[in-house]
Amino acid sequence: MARGAPAANPTRGGETARALRIWALLIAGSFAAGAVLHALGVLTIDHLPPLHGHFRVPPLALLPAAAFGGAAVLFLPALAARLGFKSALLVSYGCALAWTLLLAISADGPAAPLTHPQEYLAVLPAVGDDPLGWLATFTRHLPDYPTHVRGHPPLPVLVLWSLAALGLPGPLWAALLVIAVGCSATVAIALTVRELGGERAARRALPYLALTPASVWIATSMDAFFAGVGAWGVALLVLGGRGRIARRVCWGAGAGVLLGALPYLSYGLVPYLLIPVVVAVAARVPREAVLAVLAGAAAVTAAFAAAGFLWPAGVLATHAEWAADPGAARPYLYFLFANLGVLAMLTGPATAAGLARHGPGGLRAVVAAALVAVLALDVSGVTRGEVERIWVPYALWVGLAASLAPGRWWPAAQVVTGLLLQGLVLSPW
C-alpha cells in the first residue's frame, strides 16, 4: 500500500453490508407475509401488500424517466458540489421536478390520482362559495364526505378551494401545486442541513433529496404538499435564528404558521413536530425566534377555532370514521413491521447504508427524530397500510442518511429503486 493511503476499514464495510441485508430482508419479508395473508383472505383490500396497489409489467413509457435518472446520476452530484450554493439548490430543485414528473408521466399522468372520487377535489362542490360555512359544519357532515376527506382535517380541501378561487381549478393545477411544493422540500431540507452540518453536508445531500424513491408518491398525493409545508416550516425556523431580532421574529412567525398548519393538514403529522423541536435544539435557535414560532402556531389554532373547527373534535370524528372503515380491520402485527418495509422502499438502499455510518451530530439527530416520529405513528396502529403516501413527509428527512453512505454510486441505487417502484407497482396515488 502506498504511504499515506487510507487503509480499508473492514468493520465499517461489514456494518454497511449488514444494514443492506436488513433493508432487503425487511422488504422481502413484508411482501412474502403480505402475499400469504392476501391468499388466505385476511388482506382483501390490498392486492400487493404492504403496498396499496397492483403488480404490473414495466411500461415503455418509463424509458424517459430511466434515461433522465441515468443522466442525473452522472451529472447532478458534481453540479451540486461545484456550483455556487444557490445555483446548486436551483439545479437540484429542477432535477427533482423533472424526475418526479417523468415518473408520473410513465403512468396515467400527474393529474390522474387526484381525479379519484374519494380524493379531496370531489368535495369542492360541497364547499361552494362559502368555505367558512363549510368549515364550521365540517365535523358534523364528515360521514357524507369522500374517504380522504373523512380521514383528514379540513385544510387540504381549503387549499384546493383557494387554488380554484384564484382561477386555477381542476386536477391538473392541483397536481402541479402538489408536485411543485413537494419537490421544493429538496431546497428547504438542504438549507436546514447547511445550518446543522455545514454547506458540504448540504451539497452532498442534494442529489439524494432530488432523486429520492419517494418521488414515486410525490407525484401525486397531497402528502407531498404536506411534506413541502413541513420542510419549509423547519427551514424558516433555523434560518430565522440568524440576524437581528426583527428578522428572528418575522421568520419565526412564518415558521410557526407553517408548522402550526401541519395538524390541520393531516392528523398523522402531529409526530412530525418532533423534527422542528430537535432542529431548534441542535441549531440553538434563539429564544425570540422560538417564541415567534409558538405565536405563529397559536394563531393558526385560534383562526380555525374562531371559524368553528375545533381540532380535538375533528380527531374524535375522524377516529370514529376510521374505526368503521375496512382499513381498520387490517392486521395490526403485520403492518407493524410491514409499514417499516414501505419506509425502506421510500428511502432506498443508500439510506440503509448511511444509517450504518457516522455523520454530523445535528444531521444524525434530525434523522433520528424522523425515525422516532414514524415509529410513534406505526405503533399507534392508526397507520395500517397505505403508508406509502403517509410516510412521504417523514421519508425525506430519514433519507438524509443516504448522504452518509460511502462511495459515489449510491444515487444510482436510489434511481433504480424509484424506477422499480414506479414500473412494477400500479398505485392509485
C-alpha positions, 0 to 999 in steps of 0.5 A: 500500500502506498504511504499515506493511503487510507487503509480499508476499514473492514468493520465499517464495510461489514456494518454497511453490508449488514444494514443492506441485508436488513433493508432487503430482508425487511422488504422481502419479508413484508411482501412474502407475509403480505402475499400469504395473508392476501391468499388466505383472505385476511388482506382483501383490500390490498392486492400487493401488500404492504403496498396499496396497489397492483403488480404490473409489467414495466411500461415503455413509457418509463424509458424517459424517466430511466434515461433522465435518472441515468443522466442525473446520476452522472451529472447532478452530484458534481453540479451540486458540489461545484456550483455556487450554493444557490445555483446548486439548490436551483439545479437540484430543485429542477432535477427533482421536478423533472424526475418526479414528473417523468415518473408520473408521466410513465403512468396515467399522468400527474393529474390522474390520482387526484381525479379519484372520487374519494380524493379531496377535489370531489368535495369542492362542490360541497364547499361552494362559495362559502368555505367558512360555512363549510368549515364550521359544519365540517365535523358534523357532515364528515360521514357524507364526505369522500374517504380522504376527506373523512380521514383528514382535517379540513385544510387540504380541501381549503387549499384546493378551494383557494387554488380554484378561487384564484382561477386555477381549478381542476386536477391538473393545477392541483397536481402541479401545486402538489408536485411543485411544493413537494419537490421544493422540500429538496431546497428547504431540507438542504438549507436546514442541513447547511445550518446543522452540518455545514454547506458540504453536508448540504451539497452532498445531500442534494442529489439524494433529496432530488432523486429520492424513491419517494418521488414515486408518491410525490407525484401525486398525493397531497402528502407531498404538499404536506411534506413541502409545508413541513420542510419549509416550516423547519427551514424558516425556523433555523434560518430565522435564528440568524440576524437581528431580532426583527428578522428572528421574529418575522421568520419565526412567525412564518415558521410557526404558521407553517408548522402550526398548519401541519395538524390541520393538514393531516392528523398523522403529522402531529409526530412530525413536530418532533423534527422542528423541536430537535432542529431548534435544539441542535441549531440553538435557535434563539429564544425570540425566534422560538417564541415567534414560532409558538405565536405563529402556531397559536394563531393558526389554532385560534383562526380555525377555532374562531371559524368553528373547527375545533381540532380535538373534535375533528380527531374524535370524528375522524377516529370514529370514521376510521374505526368503521372503515375496512382499513381498520380491520387490517392486521395490526402485527403485520403492518407493524413491521410491514409499514417499516418495509414501505419506509425502506422502499421510500428511502432506498438502499443508500439510506440503509447504508448511511444509517450504518455510518457516522455523520454530523451530530445535528444531521444524525439527530434530525434523522433520528427524530424522523425515525422516532416520529414514524415509529410513534405513528406505526405503533399507534396502529392508526397507520395500517397500510397505505403508508406509502403516501403517509410516510412521504413527509417523514421519508425525506428527512430519514433519507438524509442518511443516504448522504452518509453512505460511502462511495459515489454510486449510491444515487444510482441505487436510489434511481433504480429503486424509484424506477422499480417502484414506479414500473412494477407497482400500479398505485392509485396515488 
